[in-house]
């Protein structure tokens, strides 16, 4: 019975740690950061702006290469 309780506690602990790490991976954050921390609106806007700039830059480069090829 003692061995069963140790296995059960280890299993529950492992599942909890795996879920915390999985949430951080899904949100593209460092593994050991707080998964329950709210990201501020300013940070979200900044990230969205950076992504938009990167995508538009790639589109401009692609268009420039297509024009040079003609």
C-alpha positions in Angstrom: 0.0 0.0 0.0 2.9 2.4 0.8 4.4 1.7 -2.6 1.1 2.5 -4.3 0.7 5.9 -2.6 4.3 6.8 -3.6 3.6 6.0 -7.2 0.3 7.9 -7.1 1.9 11.0 -5.6 4.7 10.8 -8.1 2.3 10.5 -11.0 0.2 13.5 -9.8 3.3 15.6 -9.3 4.6 14.7 -12.8 1.3 15.5 -14.5 1.2 18.9 -12.7 4.8 19.8 -13.7 4.2 18.6 -17.3 1.0 20.8 -17.6 2.9 23.9 -16.3 5.7 23.4 -18.7 3.3 22.6 -21.5 1.4 25.9 -20.9 4.7 27.8 -21.1 5.7 26.1 -24.3 2.3 26.8 -25.9 2.5 30.5 -25.0 6.1 30.6 -26.3 7.5 31.7 -22.9 10.6 30.5 -21.0 9.9 27.1 -19.5 10.2 28.1 -15.8 8.3 31.4 -16.0 5.0 31.8 -14.2 2.3 30.2 -16.4 -0.5 32.1 -14.6 1.0 35.6 -15.1 -1.2 37.8 -17.2 0.5 39.5 -20.2 -0.3 43.2 -20.3 -2.0 44.8 -23.2 1.0 46.9 -24.0 3.2 43.7 -24.3 0.6 42.0 -26.5 0.4 45.1 -28.8 4.2 45.3 -29.0 4.5 41.6 -29.9 1.8 42.0 -32.6 3.5 45.0 -34.0 6.8 43.2 -34.2 5.2 40.2 -36.0 3.4 42.5 -38.4 6.7 44.3 -39.2 8.5 41.0 -39.8 5.8 39.7 -42.1 5.6 42.9 -44.1 9.4 43.0 -44.5 9.4 39.5 -45.8 6.6 40.3 -48.3 8.5 43.4 -49.5 11.7 41.3 -50.0 9.7 38.6 -51.9 8.1 41.3 -54.1 11.5 42.9 -54.7 13.0 39.6 -55.8 10.1 39.0 -58.1 10.5 42.4 -59.7 14.3 41.8 -60.2 13.6 38.6 -61.9 11.5 40.3 -64.6 
